[in-house]
Amino acid sequence: MAPGSLPPWPGSSITKGAFAAVLELCEMEAAERASCEAFFRAKSEEGFRVLGIAARRTPPRAAY
């Protein structure tokens, strides 16, 4: 999934947290992971605090 894009509701699960912890949970190609890590390093060097946000489609449930 491209950075900045989220799956549509309903049936989506979204999480946020420390970049490395969230990235560890993601299933992606090596090149896409390297791109995310390069973005993280660049923004961190600019003084930004970077959080990880991940989303995926999940089967809808009758109740939550």
Secondary structure, 3 states (H helix, E strand, C coil): CCCCCCCCCCCEEEEEEEHHHHHHHCCCCHHHHHHHHHHHHHHHHCCCCCEEEEEEECCCCCCC
